[in-house]
């Protein structure tokens, strides 16, 4: 151990400080080592240390560099200096070690999400856009500093207060969500489907050098779709199965029309509820029986048939039914029908002028109820 330039030989320091119970010689050598350039692996060795006390009011104030540890008076905890000038309030802040592979600098305060794996099994991140194009589970946190490109690694705040953020567009107490239009940005207006809804931070102080408290609240996203059939179809033959193709998608995320358009396909596994409303027309006054049922991956699903009898000449009869299915990723579901009479139609009806919209032949709503 280096003990050069000391004024008091270590041999003259008492072995035990009676007031504190600390090994005083070891303390002596520890503080001598802090002021010298000792580099040996065992330069400081404590065997019976009970506590370390830090100066609560350092004067002058501590200037933090990487590896500096001191008491932070305002935070009432220890502060640890890290790379890029980041100071971690121990016990109050959490950071993830991340890497930038985007091709340009990711600025401080940018909301970021997973973008793969960097070198050394470090998470790669990129500015997150909450427009529904990425799963909500991909979000990670907020960059704690400017992170240059070319594989540079730094810190993403995942919990705790983050200073130096421009919050002039918001008010204290606002809940911030990732922006649906600006990658890495914020909005204080809760987004709506099909955008991602992820509370990511709260505004603590307003200003160009404001403070936010980072706390991403992430739930597994539940997927959905609403599909309509706006053309009218009739059975060409009795007692014959026909698949119902849909005309368009009203809104969807993770559930989509397949090929052919009778297929409703899911991107991820889960429990899905299918709610169908069908509008039927009778072409004459005789009784007509029409069956509807669901098929999964081309196979009939047991106990899903619904039967309706209609006989209102040129009248309309609605039928609504709900079924729930456990599906794997890329499974598809189809709606089939058959009739014992060809004098029936599944009809789309134009709306009344200036008062009612079109009544589709079928509206099918799909909602994931469990991951």
N, C-alpha and C positions, 0 to 999 in steps of 0.2 A: 504494500500500500504506500502511496506517495504521501509523505508528511513534510515535504520541504517547505521552507519559509514559515514555519510555525513558531510562535513565540513561547508557547508552553509545551514542554515535552509531554507526550502521552503518559509517561510513567508517573507524572506528578498529578494526573487527574484521578480523583477517588474512583474506586471500582464501582461503588454503588451510591446513587443519590438517595439519601434517606427520605427525602420529601416526596419524591416521585416514584421511587422503586425502580428506576431505569438504570441500565448499565451505562454509567456516565462516560466511561472511556470509549465505548462504542459510539455514543452520541458525538463525542469529541472528534473521533476519526471520521464519522459520517459527514460532519459539517466541514472539516478540513478538506475532505475529498470533494465536496461540492465546489470548493474554491480553487481547486487545482485541476490538472489535466490527467488525473489518474485514469488509466484505461484497462487495468487488469480485470479479469472476469470476476475476481472475488474482492474487488476494491472495497465494497461495503458488505459487511456480514453481521446480521443481527440474529442473535439466538434467543434472547429473552426480552424482546421489546413488547411492552403492553400497549403503548399508544404513541402517536405522533401528533403534535399540536402545531397548527398553522397560525400565522399572524393574521388576526381578523381585520386589522386596519393597516395594511402595508403602506409605507410611505418611502419613496414615491409609489404610486400604483403600479401593479405588475404589468409589464409588457409581455404579452403571450407570444411564444413561438412554439413550433412543434415540439412536444414533449414537456412543455412547462406545466407544472401543477401548482395551484395556489388557491387560497380561499377567496371565493367571490362574494363580497359583502352583500350586494344587492340580491343575489340569488340564494343566499344562505346555504351554500353548498360549495364543494370543490369545483373549480374550473380547470379543464384540461385543454391546453393548446394543441391543435391538430394542423394538418396541412391546409393550405389555401386560406389561412387566417381564421378558420373555424374554431370556436371555443365551445366545448361541450360542458354543459352544466350537469355534472355527474348525478345520476339519479332522477334528473328532470327531463333530459333529452335522450332520444334514441335516433341513431343514424344507420343507414344501410350503405355498405361500400359498393359503389356502382362504377360502371365504365361507359364512356361515350364513344359510340361508333357511328354517329349520324352523319359525319362529314362537316359539321360546323359546331361552334361553341353552344352549349346549352346554358342560358343565363341563369343567374341566381333567381330563385322564386318561381322557376318553371315547374308546373305540375308534370310529373313524368310517370311512365309506365314501363312494364317489361318490354324489352325488344330483343330477347335472346340471351345468350351467355357469352360474356367476354373472355379475355385471357385469364388464366388462373382460376377458372370457375367463378368469376365475378359477374354479377348481374349486369347486363347491358340495358340501358334505358334510353328512351326517346320522349319528346314532348307528347303528352296524351291528349287526344281529341275525343270528346264525349259525344260523338254523333251516332253512336250505335254500331260503328264499324269494328270496334274492338270489345272483347268481353270486359265487364266491370272488374273482374278479378285481376286484370292485367295492371291496374293502377298500383303505384307504389308509394309515392309521397311527393315532396317538394325539394328541389335542389337547394342546398344550403350555401352554394357559392357558384360562380361561373366555372363551368367544367369544359376545358378545351377539348377539341377532337383529337384524333390520331391515337386512340386507345388510352387516353388519360383516365385515371381512376380518381374518384373523389367521394363525396358524401351526399346522400339524399336524406333529408329529415323525414322520419316516419312518425315521430311523436315529439311534441314540445314547442316552445315559443321560438319563432324565427324572426329575427329583426332585419331591417333594411329592405323591406318590401313596400313597393308603391301601392298604398291603399286609398289614394285620394278619390277613387270612384265609388267608395263604399262608406258605410257607417260603422261605428264601433258596435260590436255584437252581431254583425251580419254573418250568416252562414254562407260560406263560399263553396261553389261546385265547379268542377272542371268545365271549361267552356265547350260549347257544342259547335263553335265556328272558328275559334282560334286555338291551334294546337299549343298546349302548355299554359293557356290563359285561364281566367276565372270568370265566373258570373255569380251574382247574388240572387238571381232568379232561378228557382227550382226548375230544371228542365222537364220536359214531358216526352213520352214515348214517340218515336223509337229511340230517342237519345238516352244515354246513360245518366242515371241519377245517383251521384256519389258525393255526399257531404265530405269535403276534404279538409276544410280549415274554418276557423272563426277569426274575425277581425278583432284584435285587441286594442290597437291604436291606429288612428288615421293620419296619413301624411305621406310624403315622398320617401320618408325613412320610417314607415310604419311597422307594426308588429302583427303577425298572425300566429295563431296556435294551430299547429298541424295535427290532425287526427283523422286520417281517412277512415270512413265508416263504409265497409265494403260488404255487400251481401251477394250471394250467388244469384246471378241474373236468371229470371224466369222468362222463357221465350213465349211467343204468341203469334197469331196471325188471324186476319179476318178476310174471307174470300167470298166473292159473290158470283152468281150466275145470272146474267141479264138477258139470256136468250131463252125462248120457249121450246120445249121438246115434248114429243109424244112417243109412246111405244109403237114400233112398227108391227110387232107381233105380240100375241098374248103369251103369258107364262115364259117370258124370255128375259134374261138378265141384261140390263144396260148400265154402264158406268156413267156417272154424271161429271162432265167436264166443267170447270169454272172459267169464267170470263176474265176476271181481274182480281188483283189484290188491293184491298183497301188500306191495310197497314200490316206490317209483319216484321219480326226480328227473330231469326233462328228457325222459322217455319216458312216453307215456301212451296209454291206450285212446282211440280216436277214435270217430267215429260213421259206420257201425255199429261194434259192439264187436269185429268181426273185425280192425279196423285198429289196428296198433301204430304210433303216430306219434312222431317225434323233433322236439324243439324246435330243435336246433342241428345243423349239419353235422358229419360225422365218419365214422370207420370203426367199424361196430357189429357185434358178434358176437351171433348168435341161436342159443340152445341150447334145443332142444325135447325133451321126454320125453313120449311118448304111450303110453297104456295101452289095449290092444285085447282084445276078448272075441270068441271064436268061438261061434256058436250051434249048430253041428253039427260033424261030423267031416270034412267035405269041405274040400278045399283052397280057400282064398280069398286073392286077391291084393289088397293095398291099397297105393295110391300116396299119398305126401305130397310137397308142394312149396311153395315160397315165391313170392309175387307182390309186385312193387313198383309202387305207384301204379296197381294194377289190371292190370299186365302180368306174365305169367310170367317168372321169372328163370331163365335158361338153366342147365342142369346142377345143379339143386337137388332133383331128384326122389329120393325114397327109397322102396324097395319092400320089403314084408314079406309072407310067406305064412304063414297060420295055419290050423290044422285041429284044435286041441284043443277038444273039445266042452265048452262051458261053462268053458273054462280061460282064463287071462289071459296075454297076451304083451306085453312092453314094447318100445318102439322109441325110441332116442335118436339125434339127429343135430344137427350144428352147421354153420352157414354164417356167412360174414362178408360184409357189404355196405357199400359207400360210399354214404352218404345225404346229401342236402341238407336244409336246415332245412325242416320241415313235410312231408317225405316220409313215406309210410306203407308198412308191410309187412304182408302177410296170409299165413296158413297155410291151404292148400287140401288137399283129399283127394278120392279117388275109389276105387271098388272094382268088381271084376268079379262080386261076389256081395253080395246084400243081407243075408246071414246073418252080419253082423259088426257090432260096436258099438265106438265109442270110449267107454269106460266109466269112470265115477266110482264108487268102491266105498267104502262106509262102513267106518270102522275097527273093529277089535275092541274090545269093551267094556273100558274102563279100561286098555288096553295100547297101542293103535296109533291114530293119527289117520286121518282120511279119506285115501284114495288118489285124488287128482284124475284126471280123464280126461286132462288136458294140463297140464304146467307149462312155461312159456316164459320163459327168462331172457334179457334183453337187456343187453349191456354195451358201452359205448363204449370202444374200445381205443386210439383215436388221434383227436386233435382234427381 
